Amino acid sequence: MQPREDLGRLISAALDLAIASGALALETTPEVTLERPRDEGHGDWACTVALRCAKQAKKNPREVAQTIVDHMPEPDFVEKVEIAGPGFINFYLKHDALQNVVVKVREQKGDYGKGTIPEGMRRVQIEYISSNPTGPMHVGHGRWAALGSAMANVMRHAGYDVSEEFYINDHGVQMDKFGVSIVARYLQQLGQADAAVPEGGYNGLYVNDIAKAIIDRDGDKWINADEHERMVEFREFGYAYIMDNIRSTCERFGNHFERWQSERELYAPSDDFWFNGRSPVEAILDKLREQGDIYDEDGAVWFRSSAYGDEKDRVLQKSDGAYTYFASDVAYHYLKKMRGFDHLIDIWGADHHGYIARVAAVLAAEGFPGALEVVLGQLVNLFRDGKPVRMSKRTGEMITFEELIDEVGIDATRYWMLDRSSDQPIDFDIEVAKRADDSNPVYYDQYAHARICSLLRNASGHAGEDNLDMDAVAAECIPADVDLSVLSAPEELALMRKMSEFGDMIALAARDRAPFRLTHYAYELASLFHSFYANCPVLKAEDEGLKQARLALADATRIVMAITLNLLGISAPQRMFREAEAK
């Protein structure tokens, strides 16, 4: 248990006793919430339950607060309880309650802060990036790459069973236009200057690269070939070329998808028992038609999405027989549910806001109301020293995501992509992200971890060694029965308080799909550690006992910092070039 959870149970027990004795006239026990007081002089935790239930209890909030306190079992981890203001209940923890956090962190190591989610809510699928295989990933895709994987990591730590998925939009006319665009560049490079990229085609320089690769492989073999056969060949070559690029970029950035779902597969006959040899699209449309949720009008096939909360009905199959993009989503989301997920999370760009209602409507019609959650993300604006950047210096075109991580690095790119809530745009300054000093928060956080590793190496006689098992190093210089009661300096208590918040922070970040909170937490933890380091000598402590206790506190901080950075997909280095002498 965390101190906050222990206090919550304590207050709930007091409310139950007060209600049972008749001291509080409440029909049910109200929900107990705790928060950190803004002023540390007001205690470690504050509870406002007395203010919230005073009206129902027909008492002054301070009277309610006093009644709760009077019925509270005497806890062994609370130093003092005070009633303040209009009815706040403030709790002051004993130092050993905070010191016990150090013990828990060092015992649980990477499992510290893990939670458990009830059955029926646990299996979650997160689909993100899902770009068309007609060009390399752009910077906006990079934001979804960081957000999706960090969200999955945080939710796993909170107890969810999470599967990450990339949906490949490889069906439809845009793929044919991609093929024709490659043909045009192929013919141009072989001397046919009048060959033109079609309207709505793809003009990026990468298309020239694909055409050049085909020439390197086949020469002029395709100049006089059947146009359709040539388009299909070039389309499939370009598709594989781009997917190789996307997969390698994702792998490099630390994204590991359990499934790469092709849109084309939704139109292919399936052996899965719930499709019975039909394609997923055919099967689900048959199901919806049998339910009366599909009708024909003006030669097209329509879904009655207005019956399920959408503003109007939607076309599934056009009068020319072509399926709409929506038809693919109808089948795809049904397939997700058939695979056994309790909840579906899609990460989309904010420009897709109007699309949410129709997908939610079809899931409701399929028997899964409320199964879809869409996280919308805003744009990334690139800057260099405060000036907008829109074009690549190398190509004169849009900067690709791969170019960004080439210049900035994976850790800094991830951090800056995650530092804000997804519903806020990001102003990403390339030069700021590259800085290797304390003005760059990712450097500041990583340096805290490296500085602790330096302390442990020096304390254990491994000063010149690298790539060590830091848990083993810590065990060499910190006794198993280390006395933590000497940790009472304000900087020491502040560090322990911050670590005691970790489990609650993870639970709330997972619940709210808000991994950006971990960037803030890491920075606050680093700041508190740097303050502790400056004011509380470790290796030069007054005596051996204090030195060992401070090493244990530093080691616990290292563990929590490493967990936080790793959940964000950011490395926790043992050594950095600006490593000061450990003290």
C-alpha positions as CSV (number, residue, x, y, z in Angstrom):
1,M,0.0,0.0,0.0
2,Q,1.0,3.6,-0.6
3,P,0.5,6.2,2.3
4,R,-2.3,7.8,0.3
5,E,-4.2,4.4,0.0
6,D,-3.6,3.7,3.7
7,L,-5.1,7.0,4.6
8,G,-8.1,6.5,2.3
9,R,-8.9,3.2,4.0
10,L,-8.5,4.9,7.4
11,I,-10.9,7.7,6.6
12,S,-13.4,5.3,5.0
13,A,-13.4,3.1,8.1
14,A,-14.0,6.2,10.3
15,L,-17.0,7.2,8.1
16,D,-18.4,3.7,8.4
17,L,-18.1,3.8,12.2
18,A,-19.7,7.3,12.4
19,I,-22.6,6.3,10.1
20,A,-23.2,3.0,12.0
21,S,-23.2,4.8,15.4
22,G,-25.6,7.5,14.2
23,A,-23.1,10.3,14.6
24,L,-23.4,11.1,10.9
25,A,-26.8,10.9,9.2
26,L,-25.5,9.6,5.8
27,E,-27.2,6.9,3.7
28,T,-23.9,5.7,2.1
29,T,-20.2,6.2,2.8
30,P,-19.0,9.1,0.5
31,E,-16.0,8.6,-1.8
32,V,-12.8,9.6,-0.1
33,T,-10.2,11.6,-2.0
34,L,-6.9,13.0,-0.8
35,E,-4.6,15.7,-2.2
36,R,-1.4,17.3,-1.4
37,P,-1.7,20.6,0.4
38,R,-0.2,23.5,-1.5
39,D,1.6,24.6,1.7
40,E,3.7,21.8,3.2
41,G,3.1,23.4,6.6
42,H,-0.5,22.1,6.3
43,G,0.6,18.4,6.3
44,D,1.4,15.6,3.9
45,W,-2.2,14.9,2.8
46,A,-5.5,16.8,3.0
47,C,-9.1,15.4,2.8
48,T,-12.2,17.4,1.8
49,V,-14.8,14.7,2.4
50,A,-16.3,16.7,5.3
51,L,-17.0,19.7,3.1
52,R,-18.7,17.5,0.5
53,C,-21.1,15.6,2.8
54,A,-21.9,18.4,5.3
55,K,-25.1,19.4,3.6
56,Q,-26.4,15.8,3.5
57,A,-25.4,15.3,7.1
58,K,-27.0,18.6,8.1
59,K,-24.0,19.7,10.0
60,N,-21.3,22.4,9.8
61,P,-18.3,21.0,7.8
62,R,-16.0,21.4,10.7
63,E,-18.3,19.4,12.9
64,V,-18.4,16.7,10.3
65,A,-14.6,16.7,10.1
66,Q,-14.4,16.5,13.9
67,T,-16.8,13.5,13.9
68,I,-14.7,11.7,11.3
69,V,-11.5,12.3,13.3
70,D,-13.2,11.2,16.5
71,H,-14.2,7.8,14.9
72,M,-10.8,7.3,13.3
73,P,-8.7,4.3,14.5
74,E,-5.4,5.5,15.8
75,P,-3.0,4.9,12.9
76,D,0.7,4.0,13.6
77,F,1.9,5.9,10.6
78,V,0.3,9.3,11.3
79,E,2.0,11.8,13.5
80,K,-0.8,14.3,13.8
81,V,-4.3,15.1,12.4
82,E,-5.6,18.6,12.3
83,I,-8.9,20.2,11.2
84,A,-8.2,23.4,9.2
85,G,-10.2,26.1,7.5
86,P,-13.8,25.4,6.7
87,G,-13.4,21.6,7.3
88,F,-10.2,20.3,5.7
89,I,-8.7,17.3,7.5
90,N,-4.9,17.5,7.3
91,F,-2.7,14.6,8.0
92,Y,1.0,14.7,9.1
93,L,2.8,11.5,8.5
94,K,5.4,10.1,10.8
95,H,8.9,10.1,9.3
96,D,9.1,6.3,9.4
97,A,6.0,6.2,7.1
98,L,8.0,8.1,4.5
99,Q,11.2,6.2,5.2
100,N,9.3,2.9,4.6
101,V,8.8,4.1,1.0
102,V,12.5,3.7,0.5
103,V,12.3,0.1,1.7
104,K,9.4,-0.6,-0.6
105,V,11.0,0.9,-3.7
106,R,14.3,-1.0,-3.1
107,E,12.4,-4.3,-2.5
108,Q,10.0,-4.1,-5.4
109,K,12.5,-2.4,-7.8
110,G,10.9,-2.3,-11.3
111,D,7.5,-3.5,-10.0
112,Y,7.2,-0.4,-7.7
113,G,3.9,1.4,-8.4
114,K,2.3,-1.5,-10.3
115,G,-1.5,-1.8,-10.0
116,T,-4.3,-4.3,-10.8
117,I,-7.3,-3.7,-13.0
118,P,-10.5,-5.8,-12.6
119,E,-11.4,-8.5,-15.1
120,G,-13.7,-7.2,-17.8
121,M,-11.8,-3.9,-18.1
122,R,-8.3,-5.3,-18.4
123,R,-7.8,-6.3,-22.1
124,V,-7.1,-3.1,-24.1
125,Q,-6.1,-2.6,-27.6
126,I,-4.4,0.6,-28.6
127,E,-4.2,1.4,-32.3
128,Y,-2.0,4.3,-33.4
129,I,0.2,5.8,-36.1
130,S,-1.7,3.8,-38.8
131,S,-0.3,5.9,-41.7
132,N,-0.9,5.2,-45.4
133,P,1.9,3.2,-46.9
134,T,2.4,5.8,-49.6
135,G,5.1,7.8,-48.0
136,P,7.5,8.0,-45.0
137,M,6.3,8.9,-41.5
138,H,6.0,12.6,-40.9
139,V,6.6,14.5,-37.6
140,G,2.9,14.2,-36.7
141,H,3.1,10.4,-36.9
142,G,6.1,10.7,-34.5
143,R,3.9,12.3,-31.9
144,W,1.5,9.3,-32.2
145,A,4.4,6.9,-32.1
146,A,5.6,8.4,-28.7
147,L,2.1,8.8,-27.3
148,G,0.8,5.3,-28.2
149,S,3.8,3.4,-26.9
150,A,4.1,5.5,-23.7
151,M,0.3,5.2,-23.0
152,A,0.6,1.4,-23.5
153,N,3.6,1.2,-21.1
154,V,1.9,3.3,-18.4
155,M,-1.4,1.3,-18.7
156,R,0.6,-2.0,-18.4
157,H,2.2,-0.7,-15.3
158,A,-1.2,0.2,-13.9
159,G,-2.4,-3.4,-14.5
160,Y,-4.0,-3.4,-17.9
161,D,-3.3,-6.1,-20.5
162,V,-2.4,-4.0,-23.5
163,S,-1.9,-4.9,-27.2
164,E,-0.4,-2.3,-29.6
165,E,-1.5,-2.4,-33.2
166,F,-0.7,-0.6,-36.5
167,Y,-3.5,-0.4,-39.0
168,I,-2.1,-0.3,-42.6
169,N,-4.3,1.7,-44.9
170,D,-3.3,-0.4,-48.0
171,H,-6.7,-0.6,-49.8
172,G,-8.4,1.8,-52.2
173,V,-7.7,4.3,-54.9
174,Q,-4.8,6.1,-53.1
175,M,-2.7,3.0,-53.5
176,D,-3.4,3.0,-57.3
177,K,-2.4,6.7,-57.5
178,F,0.8,5.8,-55.6
179,G,1.5,3.1,-58.3
180,V,0.8,5.5,-61.2
181,S,3.0,8.2,-59.5
182,I,5.9,5.7,-59.4
183,V,5.3,4.9,-63.0
184,A,5.6,8.6,-64.0
185,R,8.9,9.0,-62.2
186,Y,10.2,5.8,-63.7
187,L,9.4,6.9,-67.2
188,Q,10.8,10.4,-66.6
189,Q,14.1,8.9,-65.4
190,L,14.2,6.8,-68.6
191,G,13.8,9.9,-70.8
192,Q,10.1,10.3,-71.2
193,A,9.9,13.9,-69.9
194,D,6.2,14.2,-70.7
195,A,5.2,11.5,-68.2
196,A,3.1,13.2,-65.6
197,V,2.2,12.4,-62.0
198,P,-1.6,12.2,-61.8
199,E,-3.7,14.8,-60.1
200,G,-3.9,13.8,-56.5
201,G,-0.8,11.7,-56.9
202,Y,2.5,11.7,-54.9
203,N,5.2,14.2,-55.8
204,G,7.8,13.6,-53.0
205,L,11.4,13.0,-53.8
206,Y,11.1,9.6,-52.2
207,V,8.9,8.5,-55.2
208,N,12.0,9.2,-57.4
209,D,14.0,7.0,-55.1
210,I,11.5,4.1,-55.5
211,A,11.5,4.5,-59.2
212,K,15.3,4.5,-59.2
213,A,15.3,1.2,-57.2
214,I,13.0,-0.4,-59.8
215,I,15.4,0.8,-62.6
216,D,18.3,-0.7,-60.7
217,R,16.5,-4.0,-60.5
218,D,14.7,-4.2,-63.9
219,G,16.2,-1.5,-66.1
220,D,13.8,-0.4,-68.9
221,K,11.8,-3.6,-68.8
222,W,8.6,-1.8,-68.0
223,I,8.6,1.0,-70.6
224,N,6.3,-0.8,-73.0
225,A,4.6,-3.1,-70.6
226,D,0.8,-3.3,-70.1
227,E,-0.2,-0.2,-68.2
228,H,-2.3,-1.9,-65.6
229,E,0.2,-4.7,-65.0
230,R,3.0,-2.1,-64.7
231,M,1.0,0.0,-62.2
232,V,0.2,-3.0,-60.0
233,E,3.9,-4.1,-60.0
234,F,5.1,-0.6,-59.2
235,R,2.4,-0.1,-56.6
236,E,3.4,-3.3,-54.8
237,F,7.1,-2.6,-55.0
238,G,6.5,0.9,-53.6
239,Y,4.2,-0.5,-50.9
240,A,6.9,-2.9,-49.7
241,Y,9.5,-0.2,-49.9
242,I,7.5,2.3,-47.8
243,M,6.5,-0.4,-45.2
244,D,10.1,-1.4,-44.8
245,N,10.9,2.2,-44.0
246,I,7.9,2.6,-41.6
247,R,8.7,-0.7,-39.8
248,S,12.4,0.2,-39.4
249,T,11.6,3.7,-38.1
250,C,9.1,2.4,-35.6
251,E,11.5,-0.3,-34.4
252,R,14.3,2.2,-34.1
253,F,12.0,4.5,-32.1
254,G,11.0,1.8,-29.7
255,N,7.5,0.9,-31.0
256,H,6.8,-2.8,-30.8
257,F,3.4,-3.7,-32.4
258,E,1.8,-7.0,-31.6
259,R,-0.1,-6.8,-34.9
260,W,0.2,-5.0,-38.2
261,Q,-3.3,-5.2,-39.5
262,S,-3.7,-4.9,-43.3
263,E,-6.9,-3.2,-44.5
264,R,-6.7,-5.5,-47.6
265,E,-7.2,-8.5,-45.4
266,L,-10.6,-7.2,-44.4
267,Y,-11.7,-7.8,-48.0
268,A,-10.2,-11.3,-48.3
269,P,-12.1,-14.6,-47.4
270,S,-11.4,-15.6,-43.8
271,D,-11.2,-19.0,-42.2
272,D,-12.1,-17.6,-38.7
273,F,-15.3,-19.3,-37.5
274,W,-17.3,-16.1,-37.1
275,F,-16.8,-15.2,-40.8
276,N,-17.4,-18.7,-42.2
277,G,-15.4,-18.2,-45.4
278,R,-16.6,-14.7,-46.1
279,S,-14.4,-11.6,-45.8
280,P,-14.8,-9.6,-42.6
281,V,-16.4,-6.8,-44.6
282,E,-19.0,-9.1,-46.1
283,A,-19.7,-10.9,-42.8
284,I,-20.3,-7.8,-40.8
285,L,-22.5,-6.1,-43.5
286,D,-24.6,-9.3,-43.7
287,K,-25.0,-9.2,-39.9
288,L,-26.0,-5.5,-39.9
289,R,-28.5,-6.1,-42.8
290,E,-30.1,-9.0,-40.9
291,Q,-30.5,-6.7,-37.9
292,G,-32.2,-4.0,-40.1
293,D,-29.3,-1.6,-39.7
294,I,-28.5,-1.5,-43.4
295,Y,-30.7,-0.3,-46.3
296,D,-30.3,0.4,-50.0
297,E,-31.0,3.8,-51.5
298,D,-30.0,5.5,-54.8
299,G,-28.0,2.4,-55.7
300,A,-25.8,2.7,-52.6
301,V,-25.7,0.7,-49.3
302,W,-26.3,2.8,-46.2
303,F,-25.8,2.2,-42.4
304,R,-28.5,3.6,-40.1
305,S,-25.9,5.4,-37.9
306,S,-28.4,8.1,-37.0
307,A,-30.2,5.4,-35.0
308,Y,-27.1,5.1,-32.8
309,G,-26.3,8.7,-32.1
310,D,-24.6,9.9,-35.3
311,E,-26.0,13.0,-37.0
312,K,-26.9,11.2,-40.2
313,D,-26.7,7.8,-41.9
314,R,-23.5,6.8,-43.7
315,V,-22.7,5.2,-47.0
316,L,-20.9,1.8,-46.8
317,Q,-20.9,0.9,-50.5
318,K,-21.2,3.5,-53.3
319,S,-23.5,3.2,-56.3
320,D,-20.5,2.1,-58.5
321,G,-19.9,-0.9,-56.1
322,A,-16.8,0.5,-54.4
323,Y,-16.7,0.3,-50.7
324,T,-16.1,3.4,-48.6
325,Y,-13.3,3.9,-46.1
326,F,-16.0,3.6,-43.4
327,A,-16.8,0.1,-44.5
328,S,-13.3,-0.9,-43.7
329,D,-13.6,0.6,-40.2
330,V,-16.9,-1.2,-39.7
331,A,-15.2,-4.5,-40.3
332,Y,-12.0,-3.7,-38.5
333,H,-13.5,-2.6,-35.2
334,Y,-15.8,-5.6,-35.2
335,L,-12.7,-7.8,-35.8
336,K,-11.0,-6.1,-32.8
337,K,-13.9,-7.0,-30.5
338,M,-14.0,-10.6,-31.9
339,R,-10.4,-10.9,-30.8
340,G,-11.4,-10.5,-27.2
341,F,-10.5,-7.0,-26.3
342,D,-12.6,-5.3,-23.5
343,H,-11.9,-1.8,-24.7
344,L,-10.6,-0.2,-27.9
345,I,-8.5,3.0,-27.9
346,D,-7.7,4.7,-31.3
347,I,-5.3,7.6,-31.5
348,W,-6.3,9.9,-34.3
349,G,-5.4,13.4,-35.4
350,A,-7.7,16.2,-34.3
351,D,-9.0,16.6,-37.9
352,H,-10.7,13.2,-37.6
353,H,-13.0,14.5,-34.8
354,G,-16.1,14.3,-37.0
355,Y,-15.4,10.6,-37.7
356,I,-15.8,9.4,-34.1
357,A,-19.6,9.3,-33.9
358,R,-20.0,7.0,-36.9
359,V,-17.5,4.4,-35.7
360,A,-19.0,4.5,-32.2
361,A,-22.4,4.1,-33.7
362,V,-21.5,1.0,-35.7
363,L,-19.9,-0.6,-32.6
364,A,-23.1,0.0,-30.7
365,A,-25.1,-1.6,-33.6
366,E,-22.7,-4.6,-33.4
367,G,-23.5,-5.0,-29.7
368,F,-20.6,-3.2,-28.2
369,P,-21.8,0.3,-27.0
370,G,-19.1,2.3,-25.3
371,A,-16.3,0.0,-26.4
372,L,-14.5,2.7,-28.4
373,E,-12.4,5.5,-27.0
374,V,-10.7,8.0,-29.3
375,V,-7.8,10.0,-28.2
376,L,-7.4,13.1,-30.4
377,G,-4.0,14.7,-30.9
378,Q,-3.0,18.1,-32.0
379,L,-0.3,19.1,-34.4
380,V,3.5,19.4,-33.9
381,N,5.0,22.8,-34.9
382,L,8.7,22.6,-35.6
383,F,11.0,25.4,-34.8
384,R,14.7,26.1,-34.9
385,D,15.9,28.7,-32.4
386,G,12.4,30.0,-32.2
387,K,11.9,30.3,-36.0
388,P,9.4,28.0,-37.8
389,V,10.8,25.1,-39.8
390,R,8.7,23.6,-42.5
391,M,11.2,22.2,-45.0
392,S,14.1,19.7,-44.8
393,K,17.5,21.3,-45.5
394,R,18.5,18.1,-47.2
395,T,15.6,17.6,-49.6
396,G,13.7,20.9,-49.6
397,E,10.5,19.1,-48.6
398,M,8.6,18.3,-45.5
399,I,10.8,17.1,-42.7
400,T,10.3,13.4,-42.1
401,F,10.1,11.8,-38.7
402,E,13.3,9.9,-39.4
403,E,15.2,13.1,-40.2
404,L,14.0,14.6,-36.9
405,I,15.3,11.7,-34.7
406,D,18.5,11.6,-36.8
407,E,19.2,15.1,-35.6
408,V,17.7,15.3,-32.2
409,G,18.0,11.7,-30.9
410,I,15.3,9.2,-29.7
411,D,15.3,10.2,-26.0
412,A,14.9,14.0,-26.6
413,T,12.3,13.4,-29.4
414,R,10.2,11.2,-27.2
415,Y,10.4,13.5,-24.2
416,W,9.4,16.6,-26.2
417,M,6.6,14.7,-28.0
418,L,5.2,13.6,-24.6
419,D,5.7,16.8,-22.6
420,R,2.2,18.1,-23.2
421,S,-1.3,16.7,-23.1
422,S,-2.3,15.2,-26.5
423,D,-5.1,17.8,-26.8
424,Q,-2.5,20.6,-26.9
425,P,-0.3,21.4,-29.9
426,I,3.5,21.0,-29.5
427,D,6.0,23.7,-30.3
428,F,9.1,21.5,-30.9
429,D,12.3,23.5,-31.0
430,I,15.0,21.4,-32.5
431,E,17.9,23.3,-31.0
432,V,16.4,23.3,-27.5
433,A,15.8,19.6,-27.7
434,K,19.5,19.0,-28.7
435,R,20.9,20.9,-25.7
436,A,23.1,18.9,-23.3
437,D,22.6,21.1,-20.2
438,D,20.1,21.7,-17.5
439,S,17.9,23.9,-19.7
440,N,16.8,20.7,-21.4
441,P,14.5,18.7,-19.1
442,V,15.3,15.3,-20.6
443,Y,19.0,15.9,-20.0
444,Y,18.2,17.2,-16.5
445,D,16.3,14.1,-15.6
446,Q,18.8,11.6,-17.1
447,Y,21.6,13.4,-15.3
448,A,19.9,12.8,-12.0
449,H,19.9,9.1,-12.7
450,A,23.6,9.2,-13.9
451,R,24.7,11.1,-10.8
452,I,23.1,8.5,-8.5
453,C,24.9,5.8,-10.5
454,S,28.1,7.7,-9.9
455,L,27.5,7.8,-6.2
456,L,26.9,4.1,-6.0
457,R,29.9,3.3,-8.2
458,N,32.2,5.4,-6.0
459,A,30.7,4.0,-2.8
460,S,31.3,0.4,-3.9
461,G,34.7,0.8,-5.5
462,H,33.5,0.5,-9.1
463,A,34.3,4.1,-10.1
464,G,35.9,3.3,-13.5
465,E,33.5,0.7,-14.6
466,D,30.6,0.9,-17.0
467,N,27.4,-1.1,-17.8
468,L,27.0,-2.4,-14.3
469,D,24.1,-4.1,-12.6
470,M,23.3,-1.1,-10.4
471,D,21.1,-3.2,-8.1
472,A,24.0,-5.4,-7.4
473,V,26.3,-2.4,-7.0
474,A,23.9,-0.8,-4.5
475,A,23.7,-4.1,-2.5
476,E,27.5,-3.9,-2.1
477,C,27.5,-0.6,-0.4
478,I,24.1,-0.5,1.4
479,P,23.4,-2.9,4.2
480,A,20.2,-4.9,4.0
481,D,19.3,-3.6,7.5
482,V,20.2,0.0,6.8
483,D,18.8,2.4,9.4
484,L,16.6,4.9,7.7
485,S,15.4,6.7,10.8
486,V,18.2,9.3,10.4
487,L,16.6,10.6,7.2
488,S,14.8,13.7,8.5
489,A,16.2,16.7,6.6
490,P,13.6,18.6,4.6
491,E,15.3,17.6,1.3
492,E,15.2,14.0,2.3
493,L,11.6,14.1,3.4
494,A,10.6,15.9,0.1
495,L,12.2,13.1,-2.0
496,M,10.4,10.4,0.0
497,R,7.1,12.2,-0.3
498,K,7.5,12.5,-4.1
499,M,8.3,8.8,-4.4
500,S,5.3,7.9,-2.2
501,E,3.1,9.6,-4.9
502,F,4.3,7.4,-7.7
503,G,1.7,4.6,-7.6
504,D,-1.2,7.1,-7.5
505,M,0.4,9.1,-10.3
506,I,0.7,6.0,-12.5
507,A,-2.9,4.9,-11.8
508,L,-4.3,8.4,-12.7
509,A,-2.0,8.8,-15.8
510,A,-3.3,5.4,-17.0
511,R,-6.9,6.2,-16.3
512,D,-6.7,9.6,-18.0
513,R,-4.5,8.3,-20.9
514,A,-2.0,11.0,-19.9
515,P,1.6,9.9,-20.1
516,F,2.6,13.5,-20.2
517,R,2.3,13.5,-16.4
518,L,5.3,11.2,-16.2
519,T,7.5,13.9,-17.8
520,H,6.4,16.3,-15.2
521,Y,6.9,13.8,-12.4
522,A,10.4,12.9,-13.7
523,Y,11.4,16.6,-13.7
524,E,10.1,17.2,-10.2
525,L,11.8,14.1,-8.9
526,A,15.1,15.1,-10.6
527,S,14.8,18.7,-9.1
528,L,14.2,17.3,-5.6
529,F,17.2,14.9,-6.0
530,H,19.5,17.7,-7.2
531,S,18.5,19.8,-4.2
532,F,19.1,16.8,-1.9
533,Y,22.5,16.2,-3.5
534,A,23.5,19.9,-3.0
535,N,22.4,20.1,0.6
536,C,22.9,16.6,2.0
537,P,26.4,15.2,1.4
538,V,26.3,11.5,0.8
539,L,29.8,10.0,0.5
540,K,31.1,12.8,2.8
541,A,28.2,12.5,5.3
542,E,28.9,13.0,9.0
543,D,29.0,9.3,9.9
544,E,28.8,5.9,8.2
545,G,25.2,5.3,9.2
546,L,24.0,8.6,7.7
547,K,26.0,7.8,4.5
548,Q,24.4,4.4,4.1
549,A,20.9,5.8,4.7
550,R,21.4,8.6,2.1
551,L,22.8,6.0,-0.3
552,A,19.6,4.0,0.2
553,L,17.5,7.1,-0.5
554,A,19.5,7.9,-3.6
555,D,19.2,4.3,-4.8
556,A,15.4,4.4,-4.3
557,T,15.4,7.6,-6.3
558,R,17.4,6.0,-9.1
559,I,14.9,3.1,-9.3
560,V,11.9,5.4,-9.5
561,M,13.5,7.6,-12.0
562,A,14.5,4.6,-14.2
563,I,10.9,3.3,-14.1
564,T,9.5,6.7,-15.0
565,L,11.9,7.2,-17.9
566,N,11.5,3.6,-19.2
567,L,7.7,3.9,-19.2
568,L,8.2,7.0,-21.4
569,G,10.5,4.9,-23.7
570,I,13.5,7.1,-22.6
571,S,16.8,5.6,-21.6
572,A,18.2,5.9,-18.0
573,P,22.0,6.2,-18.6
574,Q,24.5,5.2,-16.0
575,R,27.0,7.8,-17.1
576,M,26.8,11.1,-18.9
577,F,29.7,13.2,-20.2
578,R,29.0,16.1,-17.7
579,E,29.3,13.9,-14.6
580,A,30.5,15.8,-11.6
581,E,32.6,14.3,-8.8
582,A,30.3,12.3,-6.5
583,K,30.1,13.7,-3.0
